[in-house]
Amino acid sequence: MKSLLEIEQAIAKLPKKFQRQLVRDIPGICPDAFPARGWETILNDAAPRAGVSFLLDDLDAAYKSNPGKFPALNEDSLSERK
């Protein structure tokens, strides 16, 4: 798992056309968590988010030390739910 900062940096490196595509697509996939206007704010804000990055790095370390503790999320596990 990459830290949020790495993900933000990767998005920032994308051509503007693809950044705009993400702004349009992600809210449709997760409308409760990512309102459309919220993504525009995130993409245009250069402020670091060290707190979130720290939490994600901590979660990544926990996963590496005990991956069995985390549920699998893949096509098979998603198709089982109806």
Phi, psi and omega in degrees: 000133178272155177286158180302322180298318178296321178294315178299319179295321179295318178296318180297332180281343179292150172301149182308324180302317181285327174298316179297323178297318176298318179301323180282321188278315187298318177300329178289330180282318182228070188297328180287325184271334187227080177297146186306314181292332179297323179293321178300318179297315180297314183294331182263002181256117182272001182294136178291151179241064186300323181299315180291318179300319179298315180297318179292322177295322177296317178296319178299317179295320178296320179295317181296327181279334181207074183296334180293343180287341185258137179291148177282138176233105180210182183302319180295315182292328178286326182286341179288334181275134181230000000 
